[in-house]
Amino acid sequence: MSNTHTFEHQIHIIGGGLAGSEAAWQLAEAGIKVRLSEMRGGGDMTPAHQTDGLAELVCSNSFRSDDADRNAVGLLHQEMRTLGSLIMASAEKAKVPAGSALAVDRDIFSAAVTEALSNHPNIQIVRERIDSLPESGPTIVATGPLTAMTLAQSIGAATGEDALAFFDAIAPIIHRDSIDMDICWMASRWDKVGPEGDGKDYINCPMDKEQYLAFHQGLMDGDKTEFKEWEKDTPYFEGCMPIEVMASRGVETLRFGPMKPVGLDNPRTGRWPYAVVQLRQDNKLGTLWNMVGFQTKLKHGAQVELFRTIPGLEKAEFARLGGLHRNTFINSPRLLDEQLRLKAAPHIRFAGQMTGCEGYVESASIGLIAGRFAAAELQGRVLDAPPVTTALGALLGHITGGADASDFQPMNVNFGLFPPPEGKVHKKQRKEAYTSRARADLQSWINGEPVAIAAE
């Protein structure tokens, strides 16, 4: 749905993914009139999207850890909730069990975002493809990793930089009723109980050594998607590595990664299996489950053949097979100022994965702060960046100057981006020291109070 009445917008947002949606919400809630352009639904589609819904999740359905005391992304969740995030509010409505992680039903999530933005009186959603950067007028570019080639070329021309790119792989999704639960069992690692779970949130498919070695060889031998000539030197992002690329690094690599058996007692043997394949609930009904860490570039026929050799998945029916798509991002430390403005054209801000942050939550958080920066500017105010001691400030600082521009790569939020805690902190209390400091400093920033950052 689009608002069709006469509408004079004050800012133009290009891209209706997580970052663009969050930026639009923050601006609209601040009283700013927003034109939100999204090409899906206007006759165009990307290689990875399947719907025209705003904030569609195309890879995993997980927002990762929701632990705000001991995990950097969980802290970022909390900070975004504190700042009135639409993305986090919609995730809450669409939550499905996932241990201590926050995972969502992707359809319910996208529908919640789309409904909220469609019904906001300060937002006009226009289904259109934008082929070039606007020459004037406040603009936020949040087209994400699947930016249309024409716009990407325009961005390249405006920045004088060659666009950097990497491949992002998608994990398969399986129908729950096709999984053999006489072989598989329900459990979370170490039986850890999350806020929406019961300690039995994952389906576990056990493998013995012989089965694992055969599976590893199948990954190595299976037919893979061929790259076009211009794609061959594009790097992968480590956090979304195709499973066969991981397998190529050594026969044991998967057993210390997505097929790690540690902390998973098979109730039929009382022991940890040699390796394990985990599936995580993908929708609210619990009818669809995705293969955790099984992003893949195997051809579809090879996927079906190989994945049905996994114990318990011999008769698996796939709702979606794995795939591969090209991601694009800019060299933000070189191109953007600390308010996410393009130095060469300061009327344009960038937000989301296009800036080189990685992950759903990180993308949305940069949309959130871009929206707040833009709202303040339009209202004649100056909004200081959040303190680098907060998750939002640490991530923002990294992509706008903290990272080395000569070797810039996408980054998830992590405690390595934060200044170390002051004084001596015992290793066991170190994470809590980061998060408790972050909460206090975020509140001071919200209150407009100065935050002192200790020198290292």
N, C-alpha and C positions, 0 to 999 in steps of 0.2 A: 504494500500500500504506500502511496506517496501523497503528501499534502499537495493539493491542486489549487488552493486559493492563492490570491496574490500574495507574494512572499518576497520581501527584500532582504536578502541575506547579508550578514556582516562578515562572514568567513566561509570559505569553501573548503570542504574536506574531500579528498579524493581517495576512495577506498573504504568499503564497508566491512572489513575484517574486524578482528578483535581490537586493534589499536584505533582504527577509524571510528568504530562504534563507541569506544570508551571516550575518545576525544570529543565526539559529538555530544555525548551525554554530559560531560563535564562543562562544556561551553553552554549548552542549552540550560542546564541547571543554574548557571551563573547569569542567565538572562540574555544570552547572545543568540542571534538568529543564525542558524547553520544550514547551509546547503550541503547535503551528503550525496556524493556521486558514487554509484556502484555499477559496474558494467554488467555483472551477472543479473539476469532478468531483463536486460535490454537488448538481447540478441547475441551476447558474447558469453563465453565460458572459459575457464582455465583448464589445463590438463588434469588437475587434481580435484577440483570441486565437483560436487554432484547436484547441488541445489542452488537456488538464488537467495537463500536465507542469509541474513547478516550474521557475521561472526561464526560462520560454518567451520567446524573443526575437521581438518582434512587428514591429519596424521593420527596420533593417539587420542584417546578421550580422557587422558589423565592430566590434571594440573599439578601433579607430583605431590610432594609431602605437604601436609597441612599442619605440621608441627611448628608453631610459632615460637617455641622456646629453644629449639635445638637445630633448626634447619633454616637456611637463608631464604628458600622459596616459600616456606611456611610463614616466615616473618613478612615477606612481601605480600602474601595473601592478607595478613592481618592489617598491614599498612594501607592496602587498597580498600579494604572494608571500612577502615577508619575514615578514609577520604571519600566515601560514598560511591564506590565503584559499581557501575552497572554490570560489568563482567562478573564480578564476584557475587553480586546479588543474584544474578541469573544462574550461576553455577550452583548456588545454594538450592535453588528451586529444582535443579536437574540432577542433584547428587545421587550417585549409586555407590554401593559398598565397594571399598577398595583398601581395606586395612587402614593404615595411618595416612594414606594418600587421599587426595580429593579428585574423584573421577566423576564424570557426568554422562547422562544420556545426551548424546550430541544433538539429536533432533529437538528435544525439549529445551535444551540450552539455547540453540539458535533461535527457536521460536520465541523464547522469552525476551531475548535481546531485540529481535525484529519488532515484536509487539510494543515494547517500551519506547523504542525510537520512533516508530510509526505514529504513536499516539501523543508524542510530545509536541506541544504547540510551537515550540521554537526550532523545530527540525523539519526540513523539507528533504525527503529522500527522492532522488532522481536516478532512474535506471539509464545510465549513459556511460559510454567509454570516453575517457579524456585522453587525447593523444599527445598533448604537449603541456609543459608547465605554464601556468598563467603568467603573463608578463607583469601583472599588477594585481593588487588586492590581497588581503591576508589569506593564506592558503596553508593547509596541512596535507602533506602527501603521506598517505598511509596505505599504499597499494600492496605492501607486503612482498613476500618472496616470489610471488607469481605475477609481478608487474608486466603488463602488456608490452610487447617489444617496442611499439611506437613511442610509448611514454618513457620506457627505459632509455631509448636513444635520445629523447629530449633531455632527460636527466643527465646523461653522459655529456651532451653538448653544453649544458648549463654549468656543469661542474668541472669540465676539462679533465675528468678522470675516467679511465676505463672502469666499467662496472665490474665488481668482483662477483663471483658466483660459486655455489656449491650445490651438490645434489642432496635431496631429502627423500628418504625412502619411507614407504607406508606399510604398516603391518596388516596381515590378513585378519578377517573377522569370520568367526565360525558360529553356526547355529547350535545353541546349547543342547537341543534334543538329539543331535547327531554324535555327541561325545559319549564314549563308553565309560560310565562311572563305576563299572565293575573292575576297571583297571585304574582309573584316575581317582583322586580324592580331593576334598576341599580342605585347604589350610592356608594360613598366612605364615610367612617365615618366622620361626620362633613363636608361632601362635600369637603374634602381636595383634592387639585389638585396636581398631581405629574408631573414630567418633560415630561412624555409620555402620560399622561392621561388627563381627562377632569372633574374630580371630580365624575365621575360615572363609576368607574372601576370594581366594584364588583357586582355580582348578589346576591340579598338578598332574602332569603326565610323566611317569618315571621311565628312565632308561637304564639298562645295564651297560657294561663296558662295550660289549659286542655291538649292541644296538646303537650306542653313541658313535662308535668309530665308523659304522656303516653310514650313519646319518651325516657325519662330518664329510665323508668321502662323497656322498651324494650332493652336498652343498658345493663341493669343489668341482664336481663333474657336470652339474646341471646347466642347462641352457640359460644364458643370461641375456638381458636386454642389451642390445648393441648401442653404443653411443655414436652420435653424429660426430663428424670430424671436429667441429668447433666446440664440442662438449668434452673431449677426451681428457683435457688437462684440468677440468673443474674439480676442486677438492671436495671431499665429503666433510660434513660437520660431525665431530666425534660423538655428539650426543644422539645422533640419529643414523648410526652406521649400519649399512646393510649387513645382515647376518653372515652372508657369504664372504664379505670383505673381512669381517672379524675372523671367520674361520680360516682365511688365507694367512693369517698372522701366526698360526700354530695350532696343532691339533688339540691342545688343552685350553686355548683362549676362551672358548665358549663356556667351559666348565667354571671359569672364574668370572664370567659375565652373565648374559641372560639365561644360561642353562645351569647356573650355580645351584647345587643341591643342599648347601649348608642350611641347617635349621629347619629342614622339611622332612619329618619322620613319616615314612610310608606306613600307614596303620596295618598293612598286610604283612610287613616284614619287621616292623619296629626299628628300621634302620633308614639312614639317608640313602637314596638311590645314587647311582654313579653320576647321573646327570638328570635334569628335570626341565620340562617345558611348562611354563606357567601361562594360564589364560586369565584375563581380567574382565569382569563384567563391563559391557559396552553400552547397554541401554537400561532404562528404568525397569522394564519388564523382566530383565534377566534372560532374555531369549537369545541375545547376541554376546559373544565373548571374543576379545581380541588376543592375539598371540603376543605376549609381552616381549619386547625386544626383538621381534621377528620382522623388522623392516627388511624388505628384500627387493632385489632387481632381477630375481629369477623370472623367466617367462612363465605365463599362467599355467600352461600344461605341466611344466616341470615342478611348479609349486604344488599342484594337486597330487602329483605322483609321489613326491618326496615327503610332503607333510602328512600323507596318509600312512607313512611307515612309522610315524610316532605312536607309541603305545597309547591306546585309548582314542586315537583319531583315525583309525583305519576306515571308518565310514563317515568321516567328517564332511559336512556340507558347508560350503563357503558362501557367506553373504557378500563378501568382498575379498578379492585376492590382493596380494601386495602389489605395490607399484613404485614408480620413481618419478620425481619431478625436479625441475631445476629451480634453485633459489637464487635470488639476486639481492645484494646489499651494497651500500655505499661505504666509502672510507670516512666514517663519521668523525674520527679524531682530527682529520685534516680538513674536512669540509664544513663542519657544523660548529656554531658557537655553543656556549654553555646553556643557552636557552633553546637549543635544537634548531636554530635558524641557519639557513644556508648562507654562509659568509658572502658568497658572490651575488646573492639575491635575498636579502633579509626578510622580504615579505613572505618567503616560503619557509615553512618548518617541515621537518621530517619526523615520522613517528613509527613505532613498531619494528618488526623484523628488518625492514628496509635499513634501519640505522645500525644493524649489526648486533642487536640483542637476540638471544635465541630462546625460544620457548613461548608457549601461550601466555603465561602470566607476565613474563618479562615484556612481551610485545604490548599487552594491554596496559601495563604500568607506564610504559613510555608514551602511549597514547593519552593516558590520564594526565601526566605532567605536561605534555605538549598542549593539551586542551586548557589546562590551568594557566600556563605561561601566556597563551594566546588571549584568554579571557582577561587576564590582568592588563595586558598591553592595550587591548581594545577599550578597556575602562580607564585608561590613563594611570594605571598603577604599575609598580615594579614588584614582581614576585621573585624573591631570591630562590635559588635552587635548594632543594631539601638537603639537610646536612649529609655529608658522605658517611656518617656513622649510621645512617638508616639504610635499609635495603634499597629503597627507591633512589636515594641520593648516591649510594655506592655504584649502582648500575648506571645511572645517568652520568656520573663522573667518569666512569670507565669509557663509555662510548663517545663522550665529548672531550676527551683529552687525556684520560688516565691510561688508555691503551697506547701501545706503540703503533703509530700510523704506518710505519714502514712494513709492519707484519701483522696488520689488523685482521682478526678472525672473529666470527660470531661467538658470543659468550652468554652462558646462563648466569644468573645471579648466584654468588657463592661468597663465603666469608673471606676468601682471599682478596676480594675487592674492597673490604672494609679496612679502616685504620685499626691496628692492633689495640686491644683494651689497655688502659693505663695500668701501670704497676704490675706486680707479679700475680698472675692468675693461674691457679692449678689447672692442668689440662682438662680434668673432668668438668670444671666449671666454665671453661673458656667459651663454649657456645652460648651458655646462658648470660655470660658477661656481654657478649655482642648484642644479644637480643634485648636484654633489659636496658642497656644504654640506648639502643635504637628507639625503643618505645618512649623513653623519656625525652630524647632529642626530637623525635617526630612531634610530640605534643608541644614542645617549646616552639618549634617551627610553625605549627598551626596557630599558636598563640601570638606569633610575631615577636617572640623573644629571641635574643641572640644565643647562639650555641657555640661554645668554645671547643675547638678541636685541638687536642694536645698534639704538640710536635712529636714526631717519631724520634 
